[in-house]
Amino acid sequence: MHLPNTALAAICLFMLLQKTVSQDRPLPLWVQLTDKYSFGIYLVHILPLNYIHPMLSKHMNTLWVIPLATLLTLLSSIGIIILLRKLPYGKYVSG
């Protein structure tokens, strides 16, 4: 079980971001975008992940697969949510 390591890493990341982000200046655009669509990303991320991860795993080493699959899943999930929100009642489905 990796719970202590995961919890410690999450706490350290939170503390690092808390110290580096100032209240006076706005957050970077990628953070704002991820924040705006976070619930929708949570809802749909498994759909692109089921296609992206196996495809990358066939052609790359695990060292590259995990970060690349994470990035591609995030970007494709945001794209799906943006398209979904353009549909009638899409905002209600995607949060």
ZALUMPA-38965 format. One record per residue (C-alpha): residue number from 1; residue in one letter; x, y, z. Coordinates in nm, 4 decimals. Example, Ala and Ser with C-alpha at 12.3 -4.5 7.8 and 13.67 -1.06 7.14 Angstrom:
2
+-----+--------+----------+----------+----------+
: num : residu :        x :        y :        z :
+-----+--------+----------+----------+----------+
:   1 :      a :   1.2300 :  -0.4500 :   0.7800 :
:   2 :      s :   1.3670 :  -0.1060 :   0.7140 :
+-----+--------+----------+----------+----------+
//
This chain:
95
+-----+--------+----------+----------+----------+
: num : residu :        x :        y :        z :
+-----+--------+----------+----------+----------+
:   1 :      m :   0.0000 :   0.0000 :   0.0000 :
:   2 :      h :   0.1389 :   0.3392 :  -0.1016 :
:   3 :      l :  -0.0944 :   0.5533 :   0.1074 :
:   4 :      p :   0.1675 :   0.7232 :   0.3290 :
:   5 :      n :   0.3828 :   0.8129 :   0.0274 :
:   6 :      t :   0.0853 :   0.9377 :  -0.1740 :
:   7 :      a :  -0.0532 :   1.1408 :   0.1141 :
:   8 :      l :   0.2896 :   1.2886 :   0.1870 :
:   9 :      a :   0.3405 :   1.3779 :  -0.1797 :
:  10 :      a :  -0.0026 :   1.5451 :  -0.1958 :
:  11 :      i :   0.0678 :   1.7472 :   0.1180 :
:  12 :      c :   0.4079 :   1.8564 :  -0.0121 :
:  13 :      l :   0.2620 :   1.9554 :  -0.3493 :
:  14 :      f :  -0.0130 :   2.1557 :  -0.1789 :
:  15 :      m :   0.2383 :   2.3349 :   0.0434 :
:  16 :      l :   0.4654 :   2.4082 :  -0.2544 :
:  17 :      l :   0.1811 :   2.5525 :  -0.4605 :
:  18 :      q :   0.0549 :   2.7503 :  -0.1638 :
:  19 :      k :   0.3952 :   2.9155 :  -0.1250 :
:  20 :      t :   0.4539 :   2.9787 :  -0.4960 :
:  21 :      v :   0.1104 :   3.1140 :  -0.5926 :
:  22 :      s :   0.0531 :   3.4708 :  -0.4874 :
:  23 :      q :  -0.2883 :   3.6131 :  -0.4090 :
:  24 :      d :  -0.1969 :   3.9305 :  -0.6010 :
:  25 :      r :  -0.1498 :   3.7774 :  -0.9441 :
:  26 :      p :  -0.3883 :   3.5503 :  -1.1332 :
:  27 :      l :  -0.3337 :   3.1784 :  -1.1697 :
:  28 :      p :  -0.1806 :   3.0466 :  -1.4915 :
:  29 :      l :  -0.4315 :   2.9790 :  -1.7689 :
:  30 :      w :  -0.3809 :   2.6018 :  -1.7593 :
:  31 :      v :  -0.4680 :   2.5968 :  -1.3870 :
:  32 :      q :  -0.7781 :   2.8109 :  -1.4440 :
:  33 :      l :  -0.8890 :   2.5875 :  -1.7314 :
:  34 :      t :  -0.8366 :   2.2682 :  -1.5313 :
:  35 :      d :  -1.0219 :   2.4217 :  -1.2372 :
:  36 :      k :  -1.3153 :   2.5323 :  -1.4537 :
:  37 :      y :  -1.3632 :   2.1873 :  -1.6084 :
:  38 :      s :  -1.2426 :   1.9680 :  -1.3180 :
:  39 :      f :  -1.5719 :   1.7909 :  -1.2472 :
:  40 :      g :  -1.6297 :   1.7204 :  -1.6151 :
:  41 :      i :  -1.2719 :   1.5970 :  -1.6485 :
:  42 :      y :  -1.3370 :   1.3609 :  -1.3590 :
:  43 :      l :  -1.6528 :   1.2312 :  -1.5261 :
:  44 :      v :  -1.5119 :   1.1629 :  -1.8743 :
:  45 :      h :  -1.1399 :   1.0958 :  -1.8207 :
:  46 :      i :  -1.1833 :   0.7195 :  -1.8290 :
:  47 :      l :  -1.3135 :   0.7300 :  -2.1878 :
:  48 :      p :  -1.0000 :   0.8747 :  -2.3500 :
:  49 :      l :  -0.7739 :   0.6949 :  -2.1021 :
:  50 :      n :  -0.9061 :   0.3552 :  -2.2155 :
:  51 :      y :  -0.7875 :   0.4324 :  -2.5688 :
:  52 :      i :  -0.4752 :   0.6402 :  -2.5052 :
:  53 :      h :  -0.2962 :   0.4219 :  -2.2504 :
:  54 :      p :  -0.3097 :   0.0918 :  -2.4442 :
:  55 :      m :  -0.2099 :   0.2668 :  -2.7660 :
:  56 :      l :   0.0940 :   0.4306 :  -2.6049 :
:  57 :      s :   0.1893 :   0.1167 :  -2.4110 :
:  58 :      k :   0.2421 :  -0.0748 :  -2.7343 :
:  59 :      h :   0.4992 :   0.1737 :  -2.8646 :
:  60 :      m :   0.6737 :   0.3283 :  -2.5636 :
:  61 :      n :   0.8477 :   0.2550 :  -2.2374 :
:  62 :      t :   0.6454 :   0.2994 :  -1.9156 :
:  63 :      l :   0.8685 :   0.5905 :  -1.8201 :
:  64 :      w :   0.7179 :   0.7875 :  -2.1102 :
:  65 :      v :   0.3719 :   0.6318 :  -2.1155 :
:  66 :      i :   0.2515 :   0.7592 :  -1.7769 :
:  67 :      p :   0.3255 :   1.1336 :  -1.8202 :
:  68 :      l :   0.2226 :   1.1345 :  -2.1858 :
:  69 :      a :  -0.1000 :   0.9423 :  -2.1175 :
:  70 :      t :  -0.1776 :   1.1815 :  -1.8323 :
:  71 :      l :  -0.1274 :   1.4882 :  -2.0498 :
:  72 :      l :  -0.3192 :   1.3496 :  -2.3473 :
:  73 :      t :  -0.6036 :   1.2284 :  -2.1246 :
:  74 :      l :  -0.6306 :   1.5695 :  -1.9598 :
:  75 :      l :  -0.6305 :   1.7558 :  -2.2902 :
:  76 :      s :  -0.8780 :   1.5231 :  -2.4573 :
:  77 :      s :  -1.1067 :   1.5285 :  -2.1520 :
:  78 :      i :  -1.1097 :   1.9092 :  -2.1573 :
:  79 :      g :  -1.1888 :   1.8964 :  -2.5305 :
:  80 :      i :  -1.4775 :   1.6549 :  -2.4733 :
:  81 :      i :  -1.6199 :   1.8734 :  -2.1971 :
:  82 :      i :  -1.5924 :   2.1907 :  -2.4076 :
:  83 :      l :  -1.7809 :   2.0158 :  -2.6899 :
:  84 :      l :  -2.0347 :   1.8681 :  -2.4491 :
:  85 :      r :  -2.1069 :   2.2102 :  -2.2995 :
:  86 :      k :  -2.1941 :   2.3427 :  -2.6449 :
:  87 :      l :  -2.4852 :   2.0974 :  -2.6663 :
:  88 :      p :  -2.8253 :   2.1811 :  -2.5178 :
:  89 :      y :  -2.8253 :   2.0822 :  -2.1501 :
:  90 :      g :  -2.4582 :   1.9895 :  -2.1776 :
:  91 :      k :  -2.3688 :   2.2170 :  -1.8869 :
:  92 :      y :  -2.6019 :   2.0184 :  -1.6641 :
:  93 :      v :  -2.4381 :   1.6902 :  -1.7592 :
:  94 :      s :  -2.0770 :   1.8075 :  -1.7302 :
:  95 :      g :  -2.1129 :   2.0084 :  -1.4124 :
+-----+--------+----------+----------+----------+
//
